[in-house]
């Protein structure tokens, strides 16, 4: 899968903006980490593919990647009911020395 098809779009929300600005200090058992950025990714993308795509597209160093499969919600328009599409969310934590200017 191409790196430009792996990342669909960044998720710019209030929570995502707050998480991108917060950095966490390190402890003796865990090293320091930078902000967390959320992206909508291809449903078949793996964590290693997401890491490579983010590092190449934004020229940053990724510390960790967390993924979640989001189920579509039921919606109703007049007499018909349907379901929005399922999608995959990835939260990427960067090294404290890097940041993405998009957020």
DSSP file (Angstrom, degrees, kcal/mol; ACC not computed):
  #  RESIDUE AA STRUCTURE BP1 BP2  ACC     N-H-->O    O-->H-N    N-H-->O    O-->H-N    TCO  KAPPA ALPHA  PHI   PSI    X-CA   Y-CA   Z-CA
    1    1 A X              0   0    0      0, 0.0     2,-0.1     0, 0.0     5,-0.1   0.000 360.0 360.0 360.0 136.2    0.0    0.0    0.0
    2    2 A X    >>  -     0   0    0      1,-0.1     3,-1.2     2,-0.0     4,-1.1  -0.391 360.0-124.9 -69.5 145.7    1.3    3.5   -0.9
    3    3 A X  H 3> S+     0   0    0      1,-0.3     4,-1.3     2,-0.2    -1,-0.1   0.804 111.5  56.0 -64.7 -27.5    2.1    5.8    2.0
    4    4 A X  H 34 S+     0   0    0      1,-0.2    -1,-0.3     2,-0.2    -2,-0.0   0.638 108.8  46.8 -80.5 -13.2   -0.3    8.4    0.5
    5    5 A X  H <4 S+     0   0    0     -3,-1.2    -1,-0.2     1,-0.1    -2,-0.2   0.582 103.6  64.1 -95.9 -15.4   -3.2    5.9    0.6
    6    6 A X  H  < S+     0   0    0     -4,-1.1    36,-2.4     1,-0.2     2,-0.6   0.941 100.6  51.8 -71.3 -48.2   -2.4    4.8    4.1
    7    7 A X  E  <  +A   41   0A   0     -4,-1.3    34,-0.2    34,-0.2    -1,-0.2  -0.818  63.5 176.9 -93.2 118.7   -3.1    8.2    5.7
    8    8 A X  E     -     0   0A   0     32,-2.5     2,-0.3    -2,-0.6    33,-0.2   0.927  60.9 -33.7 -86.9 -52.4   -6.5    9.5    4.6
    9    9 A X  E     -A   40   0A   0     31,-1.5    31,-3.4     2,-0.0    -1,-0.3  -0.975  58.3-102.6-164.2 153.7   -6.8   12.7    6.6
   10   10 A X  E     -A   39   0A   0     -2,-0.3     2,-0.9    29,-0.2    29,-0.3  -0.599  33.0-128.8 -78.4 147.2   -5.8   14.3    9.9
   11   11 A X        -     0   0    0     27,-2.4     2,-0.9    -2,-0.2    27,-0.4  -0.848  23.8-169.5 -99.7 103.3   -8.5   14.5   12.5
   12   12 A X        +     0   0    0     -2,-0.9     2,-0.2     4,-0.1     3,-0.0  -0.817  27.7 140.2 -98.0 101.2   -8.6   18.1   13.7
   13   13 A X     >  -     0   0    0     -2,-0.9     4,-2.4     1,-0.1     5,-0.2  -0.781  65.7-100.6-130.0 173.8  -10.8   18.3   16.8
   14   14 A X  H  > S+     0   0    0     -2,-0.2     4,-2.1     2,-0.2     5,-0.2   0.929 124.3  46.2 -63.3 -44.6  -10.7   20.1   20.1
   15   15 A X  H  > S+     0   0    0      1,-0.2     4,-2.5     2,-0.2    -1,-0.2   0.912 113.1  49.5 -64.5 -42.7   -9.5   17.0   21.9
   16   16 A X  H  > S+     0   0    0      1,-0.2     4,-1.7     2,-0.2    -1,-0.2   0.880 109.8  51.0 -64.7 -38.5   -6.9   16.3   19.2
   17   17 A X  H  X S+     0   0    0     -4,-2.4     4,-1.0     2,-0.2    -1,-0.2   0.901 111.4  48.3 -65.2 -40.8   -5.6   19.8   19.3
   18   18 A X  H >X S+     0   0    0     -4,-2.1     4,-1.0     1,-0.2     3,-0.6   0.925 111.3  49.8 -64.3 -44.6   -5.2   19.6   23.1
   19   19 A X  H 3< S+     0   0    0     -4,-2.5    17,-1.9     1,-0.2    -1,-0.2   0.806 107.0  55.7 -65.9 -29.1   -3.4   16.3   22.9
   20   20 A X  H 3< S+     0   0    0     -4,-1.7    15,-0.3    15,-0.3    -1,-0.2   0.779 109.4  46.3 -74.2 -25.1   -1.0   17.6   20.3
   21   21 A X  H << S+     0   0    0     -4,-1.0     2,-0.4    -3,-0.6    -1,-0.2   0.642  96.2  85.9 -91.0 -15.6    0.0   20.5   22.5
   22   22 A X     <  -     0   0    0     -4,-1.0     2,-0.4    14,-0.1    14,-0.2  -0.738  56.9-170.5 -91.4 129.7    0.6   18.4   25.7
   23   23 A X        -     0   0    0     -2,-0.4     2,-0.4    12,-0.1    11,-0.2  -0.922  14.2-138.1-115.9 147.8    3.9   16.7   26.2
   24   24 A X  B     -D   33   0B   0      9,-2.1     9,-1.9    -2,-0.4     2,-0.1  -0.884  15.2-126.8-110.3 133.8    4.6   14.2   29.0
   25   25 A X        -     0   0    0     -2,-0.4     2,-0.1     7,-0.2     5,-0.0  -0.384  29.2-112.5 -74.0 152.9    7.7   14.1   31.0
   26   26 A X        -     0   0    0     -2,-0.1     5,-0.2     6,-0.1     2,-0.2  -0.439  25.0-157.4 -83.8 159.4    9.7   10.9   31.3
   27   27 A X        -     0   0    0      3,-3.3     5,-0.1    -2,-0.1    -1,-0.0  -0.640  40.8 -89.7-120.8-176.6   10.2    8.8   34.4
   28   28 A X  S    S+     0   0    0     -2,-0.2     3,-0.1     1,-0.2    -2,-0.0   0.781 128.7  36.5 -69.2 -23.8   12.9    6.3   35.3
   29   29 A X  S    S+     0   0    0      1,-0.2     2,-0.4     2,-0.0    -1,-0.2   0.593 122.1  41.8-101.8 -12.9   10.9    3.5   33.7
   30   30 A X  S    S-     0   0    0      3,-0.0    -3,-3.3    -5,-0.0    -1,-0.2  -0.995  77.8-129.7-139.2 131.3    9.4    5.4   30.7
   31   31 A X        -     0   0    0     -2,-0.4    -3,-0.1    -5,-0.2    -2,-0.0  -0.318  40.0 -85.7 -76.3 162.3   11.1    7.9   28.4
   32   32 A X        -     0   0    0     -6,-0.1     2,-0.3    -5,-0.1    64,-0.3  -0.262  44.9-162.2 -66.0 151.6    9.6   11.3   27.7
   33   33 A X  B     -D   24   0B   0     -9,-1.9    -9,-2.1    62,-0.1    62,-0.2  -0.969   7.0-137.1-137.4 154.0    7.1   11.6   24.8
   34   34 A X        -     0   0    0     60,-2.9   -10,-0.2    -2,-0.3    62,-0.2   0.110  48.5 -42.4 -90.9-155.6    5.7   14.4   22.8
   35   35 A X        -     0   0    0     63,-0.4    59,-2.3   -15,-0.3     2,-0.4  -0.227  51.4-124.2 -72.9 162.3    2.2   15.3   21.6
   36   36 A X  E     - B   0  93A   0    -17,-1.9     2,-0.4    57,-0.2    57,-0.2  -0.913  22.1-164.7-110.2 134.6   -0.3   12.9   20.2
   37   37 A X  E     - B   0  92A   0     55,-2.7    55,-3.4    -2,-0.4     2,-0.4  -0.958   9.6-142.2-122.4 136.8   -1.9   13.4   16.7
   38   38 A X  E     + B   0  91A   0    -27,-0.4   -27,-2.4    -2,-0.4     2,-0.3  -0.801  21.3 175.4-104.5 140.5   -5.0   11.7   15.4
   39   39 A X  E     -AB  10  90A   0     51,-2.6    51,-2.8    -2,-0.4     2,-0.5  -0.979  32.5-125.1-138.1 148.9   -5.4   10.5   11.8
   40   40 A X  E     -AB   9  89A   0    -31,-3.4   -32,-2.5    -2,-0.3   -31,-1.5  -0.870  42.1-174.7 -89.1 128.6   -8.0    8.6    9.8
   41   41 A X  E     -AB   7  88A   0     47,-2.2    47,-0.8    -2,-0.5   -34,-0.2  -0.750  33.8 -77.4-123.5 167.6   -6.2    5.8    8.1
   42   42 A X    >   -     0   0    0    -36,-2.4     3,-1.9    -2,-0.3    -1,-0.1  -0.397  43.3-123.9 -62.1 138.0   -7.0    3.0    5.6
   43   43 A X  T 3  S+     0   0    0      1,-0.3    -1,-0.1    43,-0.1    46,-0.1   0.746 110.0  47.4 -60.5 -23.8   -8.9    0.2    7.4
   44   44 A X  T 3  S+     0   0    0     44,-0.1    -1,-0.3     2,-0.1     2,-0.2   0.382  84.9 119.1 -97.9   4.5   -6.3   -2.4    6.3
   45   45 A X    <   -     0   0    0     -3,-1.9     2,-0.2   -39,-0.1    -4,-0.1  -0.478  53.4-144.9 -73.1 138.9   -3.2   -0.4    7.4
   46   46 A X     >  -     0   0    0     -2,-0.2     4,-2.3     1,-0.1     5,-0.2  -0.551  26.6-104.9 -97.2 167.1   -1.0   -1.9   10.1
   47   47 A X  H  > S+     0   0    0      1,-0.2     4,-2.5     2,-0.2     5,-0.2   0.878 120.4  51.7 -61.5 -40.0    0.8    0.0   12.8
   48   48 A X  H  > S+     0   0    0      1,-0.2     4,-2.2     2,-0.2    -1,-0.2   0.896 110.6  48.6 -65.1 -39.6    4.2   -0.3   11.1
   49   49 A X  H  > S+     0   0    0      2,-0.2     4,-2.3     1,-0.2    -2,-0.2   0.890 111.4  49.8 -66.7 -39.2    2.8    1.0    7.8
   50   50 A X  H  X S+     0   0    0     -4,-2.3     4,-2.5     2,-0.2     5,-0.2   0.923 110.2  51.0 -64.7 -44.1    1.2    4.0    9.6
   51   51 A X  H  X S+     0   0    0     -4,-2.5     4,-2.3     1,-0.2    -2,-0.2   0.931 111.9  46.6 -58.0 -48.3    4.5    4.7   11.4
   52   52 A X  H  X S+     0   0    0     -4,-2.2     4,-2.2     1,-0.2     5,-0.2   0.904 112.5  50.2 -62.7 -42.1    6.4    4.7    8.1
   53   53 A X  H  X S+     0   0    0     -4,-2.3     4,-2.7     2,-0.2     5,-0.3   0.929 112.4  45.7 -64.6 -45.7    3.9    6.9    6.3
   54   54 A X  H  X S+     0   0    0     -4,-2.5     4,-2.3     1,-0.2     6,-0.3   0.916 113.0  50.5 -63.8 -43.7    3.8    9.6    9.1
   55   55 A X  H  X S+     0   0    0     -4,-2.3     4,-0.9    -5,-0.2     5,-0.4   0.885 116.6  40.5 -63.5 -38.8    7.6    9.6    9.3
   56   56 A X  H  < S+     0   0    0     -4,-2.2    -2,-0.2    -5,-0.2    -1,-0.2   0.883 118.5  44.2 -78.6 -38.6    8.0   10.1    5.5
   57   57 A X  H  < S+     0   0    0     -4,-2.7    -2,-0.2    -5,-0.2    -3,-0.2   0.933 128.7  24.6 -72.5 -44.9    5.2   12.5    4.9
   58   58 A X  H  < S-     0   0    0     -4,-2.3    -1,-0.2    -5,-0.3    -2,-0.2   0.444  97.1-126.9-103.2  -1.3    5.8   14.9    7.9
   59   59 A X     <  +     0   0    0     -4,-0.9     2,-0.3    -5,-0.3    -4,-0.2   0.937  64.7 128.6  53.3  54.0    9.5   14.3    8.5
   60   60 A X        -     0   0    0     -5,-0.4     2,-0.5    -6,-0.3    -1,-0.2  -0.802  62.7-111.7-128.5 170.6    9.1   13.4   12.2
   61   61 A X        -     0   0    0     -2,-0.3    34,-2.4    34,-0.1     2,-0.4  -0.942  29.5-148.0-108.9 121.5   10.1   10.6   14.6
   62   62 A X  E     -C   94   0A   0     -2,-0.5    32,-0.3    32,-0.2     3,-0.1  -0.737  16.0-175.8 -92.4 131.6    7.2    8.5   15.8
   63   63 A X  E     -     0   0A   0     30,-3.1     2,-0.3    -2,-0.4    31,-0.2   0.879  68.2 -10.2 -89.4 -47.8    7.4    6.9   19.3
   64   64 A X  E     -C   93   0A   0     29,-1.4    29,-2.7     2,-0.0     2,-0.4  -0.981  53.6-145.5-151.6 161.6    4.2    4.9   19.3
   65   65 A X  E     -C   92   0A   0     -2,-0.3     2,-0.4    27,-0.2    27,-0.2  -0.998  10.5-170.1-131.8 130.0    1.0    4.2   17.3
   66   66 A X  E     -C   91   0A   0     25,-2.7    25,-3.3    -2,-0.4     2,-0.3  -0.972  10.8-166.5-118.1 136.2   -2.4    3.4   18.8
   67   67 A X  E     -C   90   0A   0     -2,-0.4     2,-0.3    23,-0.2    23,-0.2  -0.885   9.5-176.0-123.5 154.1   -5.2    2.3   16.5
   68   68 A X  E     -C   89   0A   0     21,-2.4    21,-3.1    -2,-0.3     2,-0.6  -0.974  22.8-135.0-147.6 133.0   -9.0    1.8   16.9
   69   69 A X  E     -C   88   0A   0     -2,-0.3     2,-0.5    19,-0.2    19,-0.2  -0.802  24.4-151.7 -87.7 121.9  -11.6    0.5   14.6
   70   70 A X  E     -C   87   0A   0     17,-3.5    17,-2.2    -2,-0.6     2,-0.2  -0.834   7.1-138.6-100.7 126.7  -14.6    2.8   14.7
   71   71 A X        -     0   0    0     -2,-0.5    15,-0.1    15,-0.2    14,-0.1  -0.589  25.9-106.0 -83.7 144.0  -18.0    1.3   13.9
   72   72 A X        -     0   0    0     -2,-0.2     2,-0.3    12,-0.2    14,-0.1  -0.326  33.3-124.3 -66.9 150.5  -20.5    3.3   11.7
   73   73 A X        -     0   0    0     12,-0.2    11,-2.6     1,-0.0     2,-0.2  -0.707  22.7-108.0 -97.6 146.3  -23.5    4.9   13.4
   74   74 A X  E     -E   83   0C   0     -2,-0.3     2,-0.3     9,-0.2     9,-0.3  -0.542  41.0-176.3 -71.9 137.1  -27.1    4.3   12.5
   75   75 A X  E     -E   82   0C   0      7,-2.7     7,-2.9    -2,-0.2     2,-0.4  -0.954  12.9-152.3-133.4 151.7  -28.7    7.2   10.7
   76   76 A X  E     -E   81   0C   0     -2,-0.3     2,-0.5     5,-0.2     5,-0.2  -0.991   9.0-175.2-129.7 133.0  -32.2    7.9    9.5
   77   77 A X  E >   -E   80   0C   0      3,-2.3     3,-2.0    -2,-0.4     2,-0.3  -0.966  67.0 -56.6-125.7 112.2  -33.4   10.1    6.6
   78   78 A X  T 3  S-     0   0    0     -2,-0.5     0, 0.0     1,-0.3     0, 0.0  -0.374 122.1 -12.9  52.9-112.4  -37.2   10.3    6.4
   79   79 A X  T 3  S+     0   0    0     -2,-0.3     2,-0.3    -3,-0.1    -1,-0.3   0.585 121.2  80.1 -95.8  -9.5  -38.4    6.8    6.1
   80   80 A X  E <   -E   77   0C   0     -3,-2.0    -3,-2.3     0, 0.0     2,-0.3  -0.731  60.1-156.3-102.8 148.1  -35.2    5.0    5.3
   81   81 A X  E     +E   76   0C   0     -2,-0.3     2,-0.3    -5,-0.2    -5,-0.2  -0.886  20.0 159.2-117.0 152.3  -32.5    3.9    7.8
   82   82 A X  E     -E   75   0C   0     -7,-2.9    -7,-2.7    -2,-0.3     2,-0.4  -0.872  32.3-114.1-154.3-174.8  -28.8    3.3    7.0
   83   83 A X  E     -E   74   0C   0     -2,-0.3    -9,-0.2    -9,-0.3     3,-0.1  -0.998  24.5-123.6-134.5 134.8  -25.4    3.1    8.6
   84   84 A X        -     0   0    0    -11,-2.6   -12,-0.2    -2,-0.4    -9,-0.0  -0.317  48.5 -83.8 -69.4 164.1  -22.4    5.4    8.2
   85   85 A X        -     0   0    0    -13,-0.1     2,-0.2     1,-0.1   -12,-0.2  -0.288  38.7-113.2 -73.4 154.1  -19.3    3.7    7.0
   86   86 A X        +     0   0    0    -14,-0.1     2,-0.3   -15,-0.1   -15,-0.2  -0.575  41.4 178.6 -78.8 148.7  -16.8    2.0    9.4
   87   87 A X  E     - C   0  70A   0    -17,-2.2   -17,-3.5    -2,-0.2     2,-0.4  -0.954  25.4-120.5-149.6 167.0  -13.4    3.6    9.6
   88   88 A X  E     -BC  41  69A   0    -47,-0.8   -47,-2.2    -2,-0.3     2,-0.4  -0.932  19.1-159.0-117.9 134.6  -10.0    3.3   11.4
   89   89 A X  E     -BC  40  68A   0    -21,-3.1   -21,-2.4    -2,-0.4     2,-0.4  -0.904   4.2-166.0-112.8 138.3   -8.5    5.9   13.7
   90   90 A X  E     -BC  39  67A   0    -51,-2.8   -51,-2.6    -2,-0.4     2,-0.6  -0.992   7.1-159.2-125.4 131.4   -4.8    6.1   14.5
   91   91 A X  E     -BC  38  66A   0    -25,-3.3   -25,-2.7    -2,-0.4     2,-0.5  -0.951  14.4-161.9-108.7 118.9   -3.2    8.2   17.3
   92   92 A X  E     -BC  37  65A   0    -55,-3.4   -55,-2.7    -2,-0.6     2,-0.5  -0.890   4.7-155.1-108.6 124.1    0.5    8.8   16.7
   93   93 A X  E     -BC  36  64A   0    -29,-2.7   -30,-3.1    -2,-0.5   -29,-1.4  -0.868  16.9-153.6 -99.8 127.2    2.7    9.9   19.5
   94   94 A X  E     - C   0  62A   0    -59,-2.3   -60,-2.9    -2,-0.5   -32,-0.2  -0.525  25.1 -92.0 -98.3 163.6    5.8   11.8   18.5
   95   95 A X    >   -     0   0    0    -34,-2.4     3,-2.1   -62,-0.2   -60,-0.2  -0.431  43.1-113.1 -64.2 146.9    9.3   12.3   20.0
   96   96 A X  T 3  S+     0   0    0    -64,-0.3    -1,-0.1     1,-0.3   -63,-0.1   0.726 114.7  60.8 -60.5 -20.6    9.3   15.4   22.2
   97   97 A X  T 3  S+     0   0    0    -36,-0.1     2,-0.3   -63,-0.0    -1,-0.3   0.520 101.7  63.2 -83.2  -5.1   11.7   17.2   19.7
   98   98 A X    <   +     0   0    0     -3,-2.1   -63,-0.4   -37,-0.2     2,-0.3  -0.819  54.5 171.3-120.9 157.2    9.2   17.0   16.8
   99   99 A X        -     0   0    0     -2,-0.3     2,-0.5   -41,-0.1   -78,-0.0  -0.973  30.5-122.3-155.3 161.2    5.8   18.4   16.1
  100  100 A X    >   -     0   0    0     -2,-0.3     3,-1.0   -80,-0.1   -41,-0.0  -0.940  14.0-151.1-108.9 125.8    3.4   18.7   13.2
  101  101 A X  T 3  S+     0   0    0     -2,-0.5    -1,-0.1     1,-0.2     0, 0.0   0.588  83.1  82.0 -73.5 -10.2    2.4   22.2   12.2
  102  102 A X  T 3         0   0    0      1,-0.2    -1,-0.2    -3,-0.0   -92,-0.0   0.818 360.0 360.0 -65.1 -31.8   -1.0   21.2   10.9
  103  103 A X    <         0   0    0     -3,-1.0    -1,-0.2   -87,-0.1    -2,-0.2   0.434 360.0 360.0 -93.2 360.0   -2.6   21.1   14.3
